[in-house]
Every structure is written in structure tokens, then in C-alpha cells.
Amino acid sequence: MTTDTIPGALALACRAVRPAWPRDAVGGVMPSWVASPASVEEASAVLQAAADHDLAVVARGGGTKLAWGSPPHRCDVVIDTLRLDRVIEHAAGDLVARVQAGVTTAHLAGVLGAAGQQLALDLPGTGGIGGAGRNGSPTIGGVLATGTAGPRRLRYGTPRDLVIGITVVRADGTVAQSGGKVVKNVAGYDLGKLFAGSYGTLGLIVEATFRLHPLPAATAFVTDDLYGAAAAAQAVAAAAGSDLAPSAVEIDRPARGGPVRVGVLLEGDPGGVAERAAAMRGTLGAGSVASRTEPGWWGAAPGGTGPGGAGPGGTLIRIAFWAAALRGVLEAIDIAAGAAGLDPAVAGSAAAGVLHASVRADAPPGAVAAFLTGLREALARAEPGEGPPRRGSAVVLHAPDDVRELVDLWGPVPGLDLMRAVKDQFDPGHLMAPGRFAGGI
């Protein structure tokens, strides 16, 4: 098969196919073509053509998280999903929306907001976290593929918790569906949860159905500045464990040894929120209340330039752990950073067991690698009297190339053999984003 035949096969499958440009590179790997299907049928035909010609495929939406994950082992075709941009159905009475993968979160927020509803994920372009994509905000497919969620994950969960139905195209072009538009539908294999966070390595997400929530009539943020890991952990536990129903409990610590700002988000009707905010202030022991106005530091930004963001070119590490081990995790970060001679900023959803540590771009690569190694070793053990094991993980979301060369972005991954078996079942030819996920999957 000649290379002249391959573009012809792709062109027959999809009306929008072009040669790749330098900006289409994924992790430094340059593709040959970019295909932009406008329907599920076109997406299926593209993947079938790619499989017929043994072409490796990487999906791309808004591009906001394209730098996350490992570079693909190879990339022949980028499938751009931005033409899959329809909100197919919004059943406002059922609090359900079915959308195509290329719909941006900003557009979806506008559609849902007109009915007083939301997809509660705190994402860029909707007043939430992260950086802007090529179209101003990330796409639904990209959000689901990376499992991205913001501060309110404490109350509403992550994409895998909110997706109730999904349509995917497998590597050979087969279209598969799971779930539906009824929230209680649990029949069949739950592809939504399987594909959430899979980084496009199992297949192409083309449609998703989500359960929605009403927009709150009022919000209030209660904040307090504390010193030391023990005080911060105690405040977070008190806020999250209270009967005041916080939607988020965040922390922000710009520098080692400095104050830890604890922030609590409350949502509901105006009178109830005001009363609960006053009670939460008492729970924290001090603090301030800002009604409706989001604090400038709120929502530690994965990939952003504010609190919790590494800034342009920096290293951003996502740390996941049992929330009860927050104090030990903060102390482990400090010990590992001190030994490496670094001072990372730390911020994130402390009560949900997710933090982000960011290191400046000018930090020595060897020091960043030493910090990551020390942190992972500390997260793998429990200290006497600490309570439950930390069972933590530290994943590098993005980093400069010289750091990437020294570290394993994913670290130890429990169940890797099972993950490989799932990959082999869904993509036996390893054509879907090969090497992008943990363990070279």
C-alpha cells in the first residue's frame, strides 16, 4: 500500500482531512494527517480506514490537556472532534443532557444555564479551573477522557460519576454504546466509567450523556489562613465533616512554611447559605465570608498560572490520597521538597483527597526528579499513629522535556496487568494513542 493511497482512504471516510501542521504535534510526535469528522458515521469510517492501513490515531478536542500524559509511541492521524459540536438533547425536566464530544464546556454551560442548570465540574470557560483551549474551553470528550474535575468534586463527583451514557468508536470502527439518558440505568457494561480517564487509549468518545444539577441561587466562600499541616488538616476535616453540606473544601499554600488558606464553598438558597456561612465561620474558628464573589485564588488550576498551577513550562504533579491522611501528605511534600531543595506551591481539593504541587520552570530537572521520587516513597507508606495508609499516588500532568526524560510520569500503577488486558481487548492492534497512558498503554 502506497502512502498516496492512505490519504485517499481517509478522504473517502471523512470530508475534512488535511496534512498535519507543526502545531498538530502530540508530545513532540508529528502526525501525517488530521481528520475532522462531523458525525458518528464519519468518525467510525475514519477509524476503520486507519485500522485497515495500520495507522495510529490520537484524539484531540480543545487541546487544553494534550500535553498531559506520555508522548505517543507513534501518531499517524489526529482526529479532531471540534466538528462534533451538537447538544443533541437537553431533557431539562429529567436533569439530563446528551452531547457530542466536541461540544465545549463554555457552550454547554450557556445552553444549560438558560434553563437554570449545570454540569457541575468547575471547568475552564465556565468560571472554573484550567487554561483556555483552541476554542476558549475544553471539550466534553477531552474532559471525560482525562477525568478532569474542579473544586466541587467533593459534592458532585468527577466526570465518571456524572456520565450516565456514552457512545464510543472502537479502534476498528465499531460503534458501541453503554447506558442511556435515565439516571438509574445500570444495565450492560459501563463504558462511561471505563473510558473516563483513559486518555483516548481505548477508543474515541463521540457522545456522552450526563446527569445535571440546578444552578444554586446563592453561593458563599468562607476562608481562613492557618499555619502548619496539622492546623490545616484539622480545619479541612472539620469543614468537610460538618452538617453544613459544603460543596468544596480547598487549600492554597504558595510556599513552604507560609500560611495555608482553607476555603469552603457553600451553595443553596440565599437565606440558608448566609446562615450556613456564619456557622461555617464558627467551625473554622475565624475567617471571612465572601458572598457570591469567587476569591481570586479559588480553584487551584491544573495547568494554570495561579495557585496550584505550575505556570508556563513548569512541572505540575497531581497527588491523590485518602483524605484522612492530609496532614501526613502535606508533611511528606515538605520533607521531599526540602531534601530536593525545592519550594513547590500546593493547592487543591484537600477534602476530596486531590492536591496539585507545582514547581517553577527554572527548577533544576534533577531536583524535580528527586522531589518526585521522595514524594512517591513517602506516599507508599503509613507513619505510626497516622491512621489509615496514605495509599497515595503522584502523577506528573505536565513538565518540561528535560524533566520528562528523568521521571516516570505515572509512577507505580496498581492493577497494571488488568489495564493492559482491557487495552488488548478494546484495541488489540494498539492503534489508539499508543503509549499515552500508564505503563506504556
N, C-alpha and C positions, 0 to 999 in steps of 0.2 A: 504494500500500500504506500503510495507516494504521499509526501506532505501536501501536495496540491489537492489531493482527494479529501483530506481531513477538513479543511475549511469549507469545502463544498458540502460535506455531510452535515457539518454544523449549521450551514446556511439553510439547508433543507429542513433542519429541525427547528430553527428559530430565525425570525425575520431580522432580528437585531444582533448581528455578530460583527465584530471588528477586530483588527490586530491589536494586541495589547500595547499599552504605552508604559513608559518607566514608572509612572505613578500607580500602575496596577500591580506592581511587585508585592508579594506577600512575604514578609520577613526576609527581604533581600532576594527571594526566589522569583525570577521573572517568568510569567506565563507567556504563552504564544497568542492566545485569543481571549476575548471577553464576549460572553453571550448574555443577553438580557431578555429572558423570556417574559412574556406578558400574560401567560396563562399557565395553569397546571399542566395542560396538554403540551405546551411548548417546553416547559421545564422537564417533563418526562421524556420528550423526544431528544432534548439536548443530552440528558444523562445516558439515554440509550445509545446515542451516537458516540458519546465519549467512551462508553464501555466497549462498544464494537471496535474502537480504534485504540483501546488501552491508554486512554488519556486520563491523567489525574486531575481532579476537579477541586476547587476551593470556592465556597460560597462567600459572598460579600453583600452586606446591606449598606448601612450608613457609613461603615468604615471606622466607627469610633473605637472598636476593640480589635481591629485587625492586627495590631501589634502585640496583642496578648497571645500567649501560647508559644509553642516552639515553631520555628520555621518549618514549612512542609518539606518532606523529603524530595518532592517534585511537585510542580504545578504547571499543567499544560493549559487548562481553561479556568478562568474565573467566571463564575455565574453570578451576575449582578441582579439582585432581586428588586431593585427600585421600581421596576415597571409592574410588579405585583403589588399594586398600591390601593386596592379597594377595601373599604369597610363593607364586607358582604352583608352583614346583618347586625343590627343593634336591637335586641329584644329588651327594651328598657323595663318592661313590666317584669321580666324574669331576671333582670340584672345580669345579662349575658351579651357578649359581643363576639362575632366571628369575623376575623380579619385576615387579609393576605399578609405574607411575611414581609413584604416591602413597605408596608404602612409605617410611617414614622410615629414615634411616641407623641410628638408635638401635634400632629394631625389628629391622631386618635384622641388625645386629651381634649381637643377642640370639639370633636364630634360628641364625645361622651359628656363633656362639661355643659353643653347646651341642654342636656336632659338632667343636669344635676348629679352626674355620675362620674366615676373614675376607675382607671386601672391603677390600683394603689401600689405602685412600685418606685415612686420617687426618682424618676429617671431624667436624664438631661433633656432639655427642651420642654419640660413640664414643671419647671421650678425645682428640679431635683438635682442629683449629683452627676458628675462626669463632664466630659467635653463634648463639643458640638461635632456632628458628623458632616459628611459632604452635603447633606440636605438639612443641616441645622440640628438634627437629633438622631439618635439611633433608630433602627428599625425593630419591629416586633420580632422578626426572625432572629436578628442578632442578639436581642435581649434574652430570648429563650435559649439560644444556642450557647451563650456564655453564662446563663443563670444569674444575670445582674439584678441586684435589688438594692434599695437605699435604706434610710433610717427606719422607715415604718415596717420593715420586715418583722419587727418584734410583734406587731399586731396582725398584719395581713399575710405574712409569709413571703416567699420568693416566687419567681415565675413558675417553678414546678408545683407550687401549692395552688396557684391561681388558674393554671391551664386545665381545662376540663375536656378538651378535644383537640386533635391535631391531625393534619394531613401532611404526609411526607412523601418524597420520591426517593426510592432506594437507588443504589449505585447502578443497577441495570435498567433503570427507567420505570420500574414497577411503582405504582401509586398505592400507598397504604394509608388507612385511616384508623383512628382509635378514639373512643369516647364520643361525645356529642355535645349538644347545646343544653342538656339538662344537667344541673349541678350534681345530682345524685347518681348519674350514670356511671356505673363502675364495671360494666360488662366488658369482657375482652381484655387484650393485652394493653397495658397503659404505656403507649408510646410517648405520651407527653412527658411523663416523668423520666423516661429513659433518654429522650433526646435533649431534655433540659440540661444544660451544662456540658454537652458532648462536643462542643466546638466544631460542629459540622462533620464529624468523623464517621457518623453512622448513616447519613443521608441528608437530603435537602429538605428543610422545613418550608412548606409553601403556604399553609394556612394554619391558624390556631384559633381556638375558642376559649375565651376567658370568662370567669365569673367576675362581676364588678361590685363596687361598693358605692354608696351615696357619698357625695361630697359633703364634708362637715360644714355645718352652719357657722361654726366658730372654732378657732384654734388659739392655744396659748403655749408659750415656751417658758419653762421655769429653769433657771440656770444658777449654778453656784460654783465658785472656784475653791478647790481644795488642794492640799499639799500631801503628797505621798500616795503610794499604791494602796495602802490599807484604807485610808480615808475615802479614796475614790471608789474602791470596790464596795465598801460599806454603803456609800450613798447610792451607787447603782443598784445594789441588791435591795435596798430599802424602797427605792422608787419602783423597780420592776415588780417587787413582791407586794406592793400596796394594793388596796382595793380601789384605787383611783383610776385604773384602766389606762395607763399611758400607752400611746401609740408608738413611741420611740423613746429610747434612753441612750444618748450618745455621750462620748467623751472626746475631748480635744486637748492634747498635750504637745505644744510646739517644740519643747526642748526638755532634755533630761534634767531633773531637779527643779523644774519650773512647776507652776500650778497646773492642775488638771481641771479643766472646765467640764462639769457634768451638766448635760442639758436634757430636759424631759419635755416631750410633746404631748399635749392633751387636746382631744378633739371632741366635739359634740355640739349641743345647743348652747347659746350664749350664756344663759344663767348657770347652767350646770358646769360649763367649762370654767367660768370665773370662780365658782365655789371650789371646784376641784383643784384649780391652780393655787388658790390660797392654802388649801390643805397640803398640797404637794410642797409648797414652800416650807411649811412646818415639818414635813417629812425629811426634807433635805437639811433642815436646821437653819437655813438662811436663804440667800439667793434673791434673784429678781424675777419679775414676771413681765413678759412682753406679749401682749395680746395681738393676735393676727399677724404681727410683723415677724418674719423669719430672721433670726440672728444671722449676721454675716458669716459666721463660722459654721453654721448648721449644715449637716450632711457631708461628712468627710468624703472627699471626691476621689474615687478610684480613677487615676489618670488625670486628675485635675491639677490646678496650681494652687489651690487653697489648702486648708488644713487636711492632713491625710493624703494630699496629693504630692507626688514627687517633683512636680514641676516639669518643664520641658527637659527631656533627656535624662531624667532621674530614674531611680530604681524604686518600684512600688511593690511591696510584699503584703499579700493578704494572709492574715493569721486567723485561723478558725480553731475554736476550743470550747470546752464545756464552760458555760457562762459562770458557773460557781467558782471556777479557777481563775477569775480575772486578776486577783491580786498577784498570784504566782506568775501569771503570764506577763503582767507589767514589769514585775521584778526580773523575770527572765530576759525580757527585752533589754532592760537596763544593763544587766550583767554582760550579756553578749555584746551589746553595743560598746560598753566601756572597755571590754577586752580587745575589741577591734579598733578602738579609737574613733568611734563614730557617735553622732548625736542625732538619731532619726526622730522625725516628728511622728507622733502616734495619734490616731483618731479613728472613730468608727462606732459601730453599733455594739457597745460593750455588753448590754443586757441580752443581746441575741448571740453573743459569742463570736463576733466578727470584728476584727480591727485591721487597720492598714498602717503599716510602718513605711515611711518614705525617707529615702536617702538622696541627698543632692547629687546632681550630675557630676560634680567635680570631686566626689569622694574616690579615693584610690580603689580600683577594682578588687585588689587583693583584700582590702579591708572589708568591702561589701561581702565578698565570699566568706571571709572569716566570721562576720556577723551572722550570716545566714546559717552557716554550719553550727555555730554555737547556739543559736536560737532553736534550730531543729533538735539538737541534742537535748536541750532543756525541756522542750515541749513533749519529748518522748517519755519523760519520767515524771513521777509524782514525788513531791517533797514530803517528809514526815509531818503529819498533822495538818496537811493542806486540805484534806478531804478527798474528793473523787480525783482520779487521774486526769491530768490535763487533756490527754488524748488530742493534742493539738497538731495542726499542720501549718506549714509556712510555704506558700506558693508565690513565686515571682510572677506578677502580672505583666510588668514590662521593665526593661532595663537596657542600658547602653550595650552595644555589641561586645565591648571588652569585658563587661560583667557576665554576659550570657556565655561567653567562652569558658568561664571558670566555674559555673554553677549548673546544677541540675534544677531547672526552673520549677519542677513539680515536687521533687523530694520523694520520700517513701510513700507508696500508694498501696494501702490495704486492698486486697481483692483484685490485684492487677491481672492475675490469671483469668478470673471470671470476666473482667473487662475485655481482655483480648479475645476470649471466646465469643463474646457478644459482637465484637468488631468483625470477627471471622464469619459470623452468621449473617450479619447485615451487609457486609462489604467484603466478600471473600477475595476479591481482587485487590483490595486495599487501594482503591482509587479515590476515595473521599477524604480529602485533606490528610493524606498520609503523613504521619509523624507529628501532627499538630498537638496531639493530646499526650497525657502522661504515659510514660513507658514506651514512647515512640509509636503509639497507636495512631 
